[in-house]
């Protein structure tokens, strides 16, 4: 079959790598892809936001399944458009994508259906938001309600910080339309984890749990990023917590979507905070996480295309999804200065030297080829993923891989996976 993958980041490199392993795939196209995805299929020079051009290509090339990597095309309704023209798309329609594209909507849904989450209020006026902060005190969490590429969440340690965050989001338009409404939440303590799940609208099946590292610096310090590394499976999600998650969060979320008339086909990302053996939902996303995909997909044994076909046919309950009995960990190499200001165009060397075997995979994210040289072209540039039988092994392997790759002023966290090691 012919597959079209939309997106150009590290998640899409991991998806292209996994999709290309399927015996079902005849042609794999990636729009717009990156130099890493080009190893597994044909990159197309279409921007992911150019829905009409993508539609025209999908019809012309008789694309059997379109896989949407990032959230923005889903929020913009690409699934609705493609389905109107008889095309199959792995991902939710625009109305269901509001689980991610509107934090206000997702919080309302959780409250309405009793899904455990933090106390919150939504605001469209900055003055009212600031008054609520004064009333509640700090620490407190301020979120742009719309899509902000993983950077619209500020965990404020003081009321002043929180009020500054409101000004940045609502008055200074840092995130544009995404900041027209803010969600202000109670600060939840504990340890974060992610559980991704396949959903066909009738059945929802969790993947192995993972843990992302969002703060920029060691020890969980500094501003939030899109993610500086991840590992799976996350030991913080014990068997008991997984069972409670299925019962108290996953199943009620599916029932809530069904009750609201939202036919959800694709990936539900559950961002969780765990404390005292209880989980609460921090956020939903409607696609694979990045960098969670770079550690979860390498541990998936079942053919990903077979799972996607089952989702689209509403036959997910008929598929047995199997996982490798291993650990996976990735370290993100970012541009110096990320997530604030950083320079592009630095030459990258050493990727082939780092990929010493099947247990080390280098996924590219913010990269480009120019005059035969691989250059940096984003904040998060590369994710080095290692597979092994213990967390110590994958930590050692991943950092050994990082040591072989170089570009000027790169930045990494040096403590990815150490929480797992401590457990």
RADAHU-V407789 format. One record per residue. N is the residue number from 0. PSI is psi in radians with two decimals (999 if undefined). OMEGA is omega in degrees with one decimal (NA if undefined). NEAR is the number of other ideal C-beta (glycine too) atoms within 8 Angstrom. Layout:
n,psi,omega,near
N,PSI,OMEGA,NEAR
N,PSI,OMEGA,NEAR
This chain:
n,psi,omega,near
0,2.78,178.6,8
1,2.23,-176.7,11
2,2.36,172.1,16
3,2.13,178.1,15
4,2.23,-178.4,18
5,2.25,177.6,15
6,2.97,-174.4,14
7,0.25,-175.5,9
8,-2.91,178.9,14
9,-0.65,177.5,17
10,-0.75,-178.5,16
11,-0.56,174.3,17
12,-0.74,178.0,15
13,-0.71,178.3,16
14,-0.76,179.1,16
15,-0.77,178.3,17
16,-0.78,-177.7,12
17,-0.77,-178.9,12
18,-0.66,-177.9,16
19,-0.32,179.2,10
20,-0.23,-175.7,7
21,2.33,176.7,11
22,-0.27,180.0,4
23,-0.33,-172.3,8
24,2.16,175.7,11
25,-0.96,178.6,4
26,2.36,176.2,9
27,2.12,177.4,13
28,2.49,-179.7,15
29,2.20,179.7,19
30,1.98,-1.6,15
31,-0.14,179.1,11
32,-2.98,176.9,14
33,3.09,-178.4,17
34,-0.45,177.2,9
35,-0.74,-179.6,13
36,-0.46,-178.8,16
37,-0.33,178.3,11
38,-0.32,-172.7,5
39,-0.18,-179.5,10
40,-2.92,-178.7,15
41,2.09,175.8,8
42,2.44,178.5,12
43,2.51,-178.9,10
44,0.84,174.3,4
45,2.36,172.4,10
46,2.50,-177.7,7
47,-0.32,-180.0,13
48,-0.15,-179.2,7
49,1.35,-172.4,8
50,-0.65,-178.1,11
51,-0.75,178.9,6
52,-0.70,178.4,9
53,-0.73,178.3,15
54,-0.81,-179.5,12
55,-0.74,178.8,8
56,-0.78,-177.5,14
57,-0.66,178.9,12
58,-0.76,-177.7,10
59,-0.74,-175.9,6
60,0.11,179.5,10
61,0.98,179.8,6
62,2.24,-178.3,13
63,-0.74,176.8,7
64,2.29,170.8,14
65,2.24,179.5,17
66,2.09,-177.3,14
67,2.02,-177.8,15
68,-1.07,-174.1,12
69,2.95,-175.5,13
70,-0.55,-172.4,12
71,-0.81,178.1,9
72,-0.60,177.9,12
73,-0.79,179.5,19
74,-0.50,-179.4,12
75,-0.07,173.3,9
76,0.48,-179.8,10
77,-0.59,-179.6,15
78,-0.78,178.9,14
79,-0.81,-178.3,9
80,-0.85,-178.2,10
81,-0.73,-178.3,13
82,-0.58,176.4,11
83,-0.45,179.7,6
84,0.33,173.3,8
85,0.29,-179.2,4
86,2.58,179.3,11
87,2.30,-178.6,9
88,2.31,174.4,12
89,1.80,-178.4,12
90,2.74,-177.6,15
91,2.72,174.0,12
92,2.96,-174.7,11
93,-0.78,-177.0,11
94,-0.70,179.9,6
95,-0.49,178.6,12
96,-0.21,175.6,15
97,-0.32,173.4,11
98,-0.59,177.9,15
99,-0.69,-172.0,16
100,-0.27,175.3,12
101,1.82,178.0,9
102,-0.56,177.6,11
103,-0.78,179.0,10
104,-0.81,-176.4,10
105,-0.64,177.8,13
106,-0.72,178.0,13
107,-0.72,179.5,8
108,-0.79,-179.7,12
109,-0.76,179.5,12
110,-0.76,-176.9,9
111,-0.64,-175.0,7
112,0.24,173.0,11
113,0.54,178.3,6
114,2.21,-173.5,13
115,2.16,179.0,10
116,3.08,-179.4,10
117,2.63,172.4,11
118,2.53,-175.2,4
119,2.92,166.0,10
120,2.58,175.9,6
121,2.56,-178.2,11
122,2.50,171.7,11
123,-0.10,178.4,5
124,2.23,-177.2,6
125,-0.68,-177.6,10
126,-0.73,179.0,6
127,-0.67,178.2,8
128,-0.75,179.9,14
129,-0.68,179.0,10
130,-0.68,178.7,8
131,-0.68,177.6,11
132,-0.78,178.1,16
133,-0.69,-179.0,8
134,-0.73,-173.2,6
135,-0.55,-177.0,9
136,-3.06,-176.3,7
137,2.87,0.7,12
138,2.66,-177.6,8
139,2.73,-174.2,14
140,2.26,178.7,13
141,2.23,-177.2,15
142,2.35,165.4,12
143,2.31,-175.1,14
144,-0.58,-176.7,13
145,-2.95,-177.5,14
146,2.23,-179.1,10
147,0.53,175.9,11
148,0.66,176.9,6
149,0.08,-175.4,10
150,0.12,-175.2,10
151,0.32,-179.8,14
152,2.14,178.1,11
153,2.07,174.7,13
154,1.83,-173.7,8
155,2.24,-179.8,14
156,-0.33,178.1,6
157,2.79,178.1,8
158,-0.63,179.7,11
159,-0.77,178.4,6
160,-0.74,-178.8,11
161,-0.73,179.9,15
162,-0.63,175.1,10
163,-0.68,178.7,9
164,-0.74,177.2,11
165,-0.77,179.7,16
166,-0.78,179.9,10
167,-0.78,-175.7,10
168,-0.84,-169.5,15
169,-0.64,-174.3,11
170,-0.59,-179.5,8
171,-0.02,175.7,7
172,0.65,-178.1,6
173,-0.62,-177.5,8
174,0.30,177.4,12
175,-2.37,-177.7,6
176,-0.49,-178.8,6
177,-0.42,-176.7,11
178,0.23,178.8,16
179,-0.43,175.2,8
180,2.45,174.3,11
181,2.62,172.9,14
182,2.20,178.3,13
183,2.17,-170.6,17
184,2.67,168.0,12
185,2.43,177.1,9
186,2.14,179.1,10
187,2.26,175.7,10
188,2.75,177.3,5
189,-2.75,-179.5,8
190,2.31,-177.4,9
191,2.62,172.1,12
192,2.80,177.7,13
193,2.32,168.9,16
194,1.99,173.7,14
195,2.61,179.9,15
196,2.46,170.7,13
197,2.46,-179.2,13
198,2.30,178.0,15
199,0.24,-179.8,14
200,-0.43,178.9,9
201,-0.57,-176.6,6
202,2.50,175.1,8
203,2.27,-175.1,13
204,2.11,-178.7,10
205,2.61,171.1,12
206,-3.13,176.5,12
207,2.50,-178.5,9
208,2.61,178.2,14
209,2.98,176.5,17
210,2.15,178.2,15
211,2.83,176.7,12
212,1.66,-172.0,12
213,-0.74,-179.3,10
214,2.59,-171.8,11
215,-0.51,-169.5,13
216,2.85,-179.9,8
217,2.57,177.2,7
218,0.28,179.1,5
219,0.49,-179.0,6
220,2.83,173.5,7
221,3.13,-177.1,5
222,2.71,176.7,7
223,2.48,176.6,11
224,-3.06,171.9,15
225,-0.21,179.7,11
226,2.15,-175.9,15
227,0.06,-179.8,15
228,2.89,-178.3,16
229,2.88,172.4,17
230,2.80,178.0,16
231,2.63,-8.2,15
232,2.62,-177.1,9
233,2.04,-177.6,12
234,-0.40,-179.7,7
235,-0.45,176.7,12
236,1.56,179.4,13
237,2.97,177.3,8
238,-0.68,-179.8,5
239,-0.75,179.3,7
240,-0.67,178.7,13
241,-0.74,179.3,12
242,-0.72,178.4,8
243,-0.69,177.8,12
244,-0.82,-179.8,15
245,-0.73,-174.9,10
246,-0.78,-171.3,8
247,-0.37,-173.6,10
248,-0.96,-172.6,15
249,-0.91,-178.8,13
250,-0.81,177.4,10
251,-0.53,177.2,11
252,-0.79,177.4,14
253,-0.77,179.9,11
254,-0.64,177.9,9
255,-0.78,178.8,13
256,-0.75,179.3,13
257,-0.75,-180.0,9
258,-0.56,179.8,7
259,0.04,179.2,7
260,0.47,-178.1,5
261,1.88,-179.6,10
262,1.81,-172.2,8
263,2.01,175.8,13
264,2.05,-179.2,12
265,-2.40,-177.3,14
266,2.27,167.7,12
267,2.20,178.9,14
268,2.08,176.6,16
269,1.90,173.2,14
270,2.08,-170.8,10
271,2.65,166.4,15
272,2.25,-175.3,12
273,2.23,176.3,13
274,2.39,179.0,8
275,0.77,177.2,4
276,0.37,176.9,7
277,2.47,178.7,9
278,2.46,171.8,13
279,2.64,-179.1,10
280,2.13,172.3,13
281,-0.75,-178.4,10
282,2.76,168.0,9
283,2.54,163.3,12
284,2.92,-173.5,12
285,0.56,-179.0,17
286,3.03,175.4,15
287,2.49,174.8,14
288,2.80,176.3,15
289,1.85,27.7,13
290,0.25,-179.0,18
291,-0.65,179.3,16
292,-0.56,-175.7,13
293,-0.18,174.3,18
294,-0.47,-179.2,16
295,-0.81,-177.5,15
296,-0.67,177.4,13
297,-0.32,179.4,13
298,-0.08,-179.8,14
299,2.15,179.5,13
300,-0.60,-177.0,6
301,2.52,178.4,10
302,2.08,-177.3,9
303,-0.64,179.7,13
304,-0.66,177.6,13
305,-0.69,178.6,11
306,-0.78,-179.2,13
307,-0.70,176.4,11
308,-0.77,180.0,10
309,-0.69,177.7,12
310,-0.81,-176.9,14
311,-0.47,177.9,11
312,0.03,-175.0,7
313,0.72,179.7,10
314,0.51,-178.1,8
315,-0.54,-179.1,15
316,-0.20,-178.8,6
317,0.01,-177.5,5
318,2.29,173.0,11
319,2.01,-177.3,4
320,2.11,-175.0,10
321,2.62,-178.0,6
322,2.57,174.2,9
323,2.53,177.2,8
324,1.07,-177.9,3
325,3.11,173.0,8
326,2.66,173.5,14
327,2.51,179.9,14
328,2.43,174.8,17
329,2.54,176.1,17
330,2.21,179.5,15
331,2.27,172.9,16
332,2.03,-174.2,14
333,2.81,175.1,16
334,2.48,177.3,17
335,2.29,-178.8,10
336,-0.38,176.9,9
337,2.41,12.7,12
338,0.29,179.2,10
339,-1.96,-178.9,6
340,2.44,178.6,3
341,2.78,179.2,10
342,2.65,175.8,9
343,3.02,173.1,10
344,0.28,177.5,7
345,2.40,-178.4,12
346,2.41,-179.3,8
347,2.29,176.9,14
348,2.77,169.5,8
349,0.05,-177.6,9
350,-0.82,-179.2,12
351,-0.63,178.6,5
352,-0.55,-178.8,8
353,-0.59,-177.6,13
354,1.40,-172.5,10
355,-0.23,-179.3,6
356,-3.04,-178.4,5
357,-0.28,-177.6,5
358,0.07,173.0,7
359,2.07,179.6,15
360,2.29,177.3,11
361,2.00,177.9,14
362,2.26,-179.4,15
363,2.55,-179.7,14
364,-1.40,-179.5,16
365,1.26,-178.8,13
366,2.81,173.2,16
367,2.69,174.7,8
368,2.30,177.8,8
369,2.13,-179.8,7
370,0.72,176.2,3
371,0.06,179.1,4
372,2.49,175.5,7
373,2.17,-176.0,10
374,2.74,174.9,13
375,2.51,-178.1,13
376,0.49,-179.8,10
377,-3.07,179.9,11
378,-1.00,173.8,11
379,2.05,-168.4,20
380,-0.82,-171.6,17
381,2.56,169.9,15
382,2.14,178.5,16
383,1.99,-176.5,16
384,2.35,177.0,16
385,2.51,174.0,15
386,2.57,178.8,15
387,-3.07,-174.8,10
388,-0.19,179.0,5
389,2.81,178.6,7
390,-0.61,177.4,11
391,-0.73,-179.0,7
392,-0.80,-176.4,11
393,-0.56,175.1,16
394,-0.86,-179.0,14
395,-0.77,-177.9,8
396,-0.79,-176.7,13
397,-0.79,-179.5,17
398,-0.52,174.3,10
399,-0.65,176.0,8
400,-0.77,178.0,16
401,-0.70,-176.6,12
402,-0.34,-178.9,6
403,-0.19,-177.3,9
404,2.47,-179.6,16
405,2.42,161.4,8
406,2.69,-170.6,12
407,2.33,173.4,7
408,0.40,-179.6,9
409,2.71,-177.7,12
410,2.36,174.2,10
411,2.84,163.2,11
412,2.46,-177.1,12
413,0.10,-173.6,6
414,0.43,178.7,8
415,2.21,176.0,15
416,-0.08,-175.0,13
417,-0.40,173.2,8
418,-0.71,178.3,9
419,-0.71,179.5,12
420,-0.68,-179.8,9
421,-0.46,-179.3,5
422,999,NA,6
